Amino acid sequence: QVQLVESGGGLVQPGGSLRLACAASGSISSFNAMGWYRQAPGKQREFVADLARSYSTNYAESVKGRFTISRDNAKNTVYLQMNSLKPEDTAIYYCSAMPDFLQTYWGQGTQVTVSS
C-alpha cells in the first residue's frame, strides 16, 4: 500500500557527502517511524537511522555524528544526509516506513559507493 522511492545515491570519494531522499506515497507525518537501512555485498541488512513521529531519532554507532535523518512532511519525503563518508559506508541503502506497529514497507534501494 505504501510506495517508497529512494534517490540520491552515487559515487563519492572518502570524506565526501551525499544526501539520500525517500519519497513516500502516504502521509509520513502520521507514520510511527521512517528509517534507513543498508546492505553491503555479502552482508546482512543493517540498521542505519530512524525518525519517529515524535521526531525522536536513533542512529547506528557506526554513523552517529556523521549522518542525519530528517523529513519534510509537506513533501512526504525523508532524507539521509551523509557526511564524512568512508569506504565502509558502501552499500545499497533502503528506505523503510512503519505506518503502525503491524506494517513495515521498503523501497527498492539506492547504491552508495565510497571510493577513491
Backbone hydrogen bonds, N-H to C=O, Kabsch-Sander energy under -0.5 kcal/mol:
donor,donor_aa,acceptor,acceptor_aa,energy
3,Q,1,Q,-0.6
5,V,23,A,-1.9
7,S,21,A,-2.0
10,G,111,Q,-0.8
12,V,113,T,-2.6
15,G,85,L,-3.3
16,G,13,Q,-2.3
18,L,82,M,-2.1
20,L,80,L,-2.5
21,A,7,S,-2.5
22,C,78,V,-2.2
23,A,5,V,-2.4
24,A,76,N,-2.9
25,S,3,Q,-1.7
28,I,26,G,-1.1
30,S,27,S,-1.7
31,F,28,I,-1.0
32,N,98,M,-1.5
33,A,98,M,-1.5
34,M,51,L,-2.2
35,G,96,S,-2.3
36,W,49,A,-3.1
37,Y,94,Y,-2.6
38,R,46,E,-2.4
39,Q,92,I,-2.1
43,K,40,A,-2.3
46,E,38,R,-3.3
48,V,36,W,-2.2
49,A,36,W,-1.8
50,D,58,N,-2.0
51,L,34,M,-3.2
52,A,56,S,-2.9
53,R,32,N,-2.0
55,Y,52,A,-2.2
58,N,50,D,-1.7
60,A,48,V,-2.6
63,V,60,A,-1.6
64,K,60,A,-1.3
66,R,63,V,-2.4
67,F,63,V,-2.1
68,T,81,Q,-2.2
70,S,79,Y,-1.7
72,D,77,T,-3.1
73,N,71,R,-0.5
75,K,72,D,-0.7
76,N,72,D,-0.7
76,N,73,N,-0.7
77,T,72,D,-1.9
78,V,22,C,-2.2
79,Y,70,S,-3.0
80,L,20,L,-2.1
81,Q,68,T,-2.9
82,M,18,L,-3.3
82,M,80,L,-0.6
83,N,66,R,-1.8
83,N,81,Q,-0.6
84,S,15,G,-0.6
85,L,16,G,-2.4
89,D,86,K,-2.3
90,T,87,P,-1.9
91,A,112,V,-1.9
92,I,39,Q,-2.4
93,Y,91,A,-0.6
93,Y,110,T,-3.0
94,Y,37,Y,-3.1
96,S,35,G,-2.6
97,A,105,Y,-2.0
98,M,33,A,-2.8
100,D,103,Q,-0.5
103,Q,100,D,-0.7
105,Y,97,A,-2.7
107,G,95,C,-2.1
108,Q,4,L,-0.5
110,T,93,Y,-1.9
112,V,91,A,-2.6
113,T,10,G,-2.7
115,S,12,V,-2.0
115,S,113,T,-0.6
